[in-house]
Amino acid sequence: MSKRLLPTLFFTFFKIGAFTFGGGWAMISIIEREVVNKHHWLEKEAFLDLLAVAQSLPGILAVNIAVAIGDKLKGMKGSVVSALGTILPSFLMILLIAIFLTPDLIKNNEVLSAIFKGIRPAVVALIVAPVISSARSAGIGWKTIWIPVVVALLIWSKLPYVSNPIVYIIIGGVCGYLYMNRQMKTAARQAVENRKEDNP
């Protein structure tokens, strides 16, 4: 398996890059299915953590994930192979479109226009599906659903400062740190109390 891992990484991410339209969130459900469910390279929780890190870093989301997974499995070689597998389909498609298709041709050709119109709803579904899956895995329920809803509305509002996503990334990180710190202190106090009860 170790010898075949590099080709497997390449063709897995090549398939992801070739059959995903819409980029970004639209890719996540396919990446999760391949990486978590099919190959078991990552656990679900680890994938969500990687997704959060990949989104906060500069660059293309799918490439960031591919590089991280490739590095985890095969080091530098794995990173390069996974990144190439992700990038190559898009590069080849854009090259072919630049050579053979023009915006006017797509607009005036009924078949091509119908194909692209049919792809649009599928892209929306690909974006919505991982959002729901990630929300469930992150433990968002009826008591906490208001948080992403309010943040989404504020970002959508286009108001100065309030609509800046970076603000909510920073606030989320700070709140997460404070919450986990509080949980660890509570657990430590509970452990001390349990030891005192066991050793009166």
N, C-alpha and C positions, 0 to 999 in steps of 0.2 A: 504493500500500500504506500510505503514511503517513497518508492521510486516513481509511482504513478501519481503522486500527490500534486506535483507541479502541473502536469497536463490536466489533471482534474480541476485544479484551481483556475487554470486558463480557460478551459471550455465552460466551466460553471459561470464565470463572470462574463465570458463572451456571450453566453446565452442570455444572461441578465441584461447586458448592454444592447443586444440585438432585438429583444422582444419587449422592451419597456419604452413606452411613449409617455412624454410628459415630464420625465426626469424627477429629481428630488423625491418628494413623498410618493409619487407614483411608482417608484422603484422599490420602496421599502417592503411591500408585501411579497414581491418576487424574491428579493434578497433573503427575507426571513424564511420563506419556504425552502429555499435552497440550502442556506447556511445552518438554520436551526432544525428544521423538520426532516430534511432529506439527508444531509451529510453529518449532522450533529457536531459541527465544528464549534458551536457555541451553545450555551444554555440560553433560555428565553430571557432571563434576568440580565445575563452578561451582554446579550444582544441589545437590550434596551439601554444599558449603560453606554455601550459603544455608540449607539445611535445618538445619544445626547452629546457625547464628545465630538462625534463626526459633524453634527450640525453646528456646533459652536466654533469649529475650526474653519479657516478659509479654504476655498476650493470646492470641488464638486462632491456632493454627499456620497454618491455611489463609489467614487474613486477613494475617498477617505476611508470608507468601510472596507473596501477591497484591500487597500494597503495595510490596514490594521489586522485584518484576518490573515492575509498572506504572511505578514511578519510574525504573527502568533504561531502559524503552522510550519513555516519554512524559512523564517528570517528574511534577509534582504532579497534573496532569489524569489521567495514567495510573494513579497511586496511588489516587485517589478512585474512578475508574471500576472498577478491578479489585476494590477493597474492596467497593463497592456490589454488584457482580456476585456476589461470594462470599456476602455477608450476606443479600441480598434473598430467595433461595429459602427459607432457614431461617426468616426472619421471616414470610414468607407461609404456610409450612407450619404453624408454631407458632400463627399467628393463626387459621388454619382449624381446627386441632385444638382450640384453646381455644373456638372458637365451636360446632363441631359434634360433637366427640368428648370424652367424659369417661373417666376411668380405669375406671369401672364398665362403661361401654358397650364399651370395648375388651376388658375381661376377660370379659364375658358374651356377646359376639358371637363365635361360632365362626369365622366367616370372617376377621374382623379378627385374632383370636388366632392363627389358622393363618398368616396373612400375616406377622405380626411374628415368629413362631417360625421361619418360613422365612428371614427376613432375617438372623437371628442367626448362622448358620453362614457366610453370605456376608460378614458384617462381620468375623468371625474371619479368613477368607481374605484380606480386604482389608488387615488389620493384619499378617498373617504375610508376605505377598508383598513389601511394601516393606522389611521387616526383612531378609529374605534378600538382596534386591537391593542394599540399602545396605551390607550386610556384604561382599558380593563386591566392590563398587566401592571400599570402604574398604580393600581388601587383606587382609581377615581370612581367614586360612587355618588349617590344622590346628595350626600352631605357636602361633597367637595366639587361637584360638577360646576358650581357657580364660578369657581376660580378661572378655569380655562375660557368659560363663556364670557366673563367680564373682560378678561385680558384680550380676547379676540375682538370684542366690540370696541375696546379702547384703541387697539391697533388699527382697526378698520375705520375709526372715526376721523383719522387724518389730522387730529388736533396737534398743535405744536408740543413737542416733548412727550406728551402723553401717548402718542401713537408710535413712539420709537421702540421697536422690539428689544433693542439692547438693554433698555431700562428694566424690562421684565426678566430678561436673562439674569441680570445682576441681582435683582430683588429675589428671584427664585433661588439662586445660588446661596445668597445670604440667609434666607429663610430656611432652606434645606440644611445648611450648616448649623444654625441655631437649634432647629428641631432635633437633629441627630445628636448634637451636643447635650441637649436636655434629656433625650432618651438614654444616652450612655450614663449620665450622672444618676438618673433615676434607677437604672439597672444596677449601678455600682452600690447605691444606697441600699437597694433591696437585697443585694448579695451580702452586704455587711450585716444587715438585720437578720438574714437567714442564718448566718454563721453564729451570731450571738444567741439565737434561739436554740441552735443545735448544741452550742457549748455554753450553757448557763454558768 
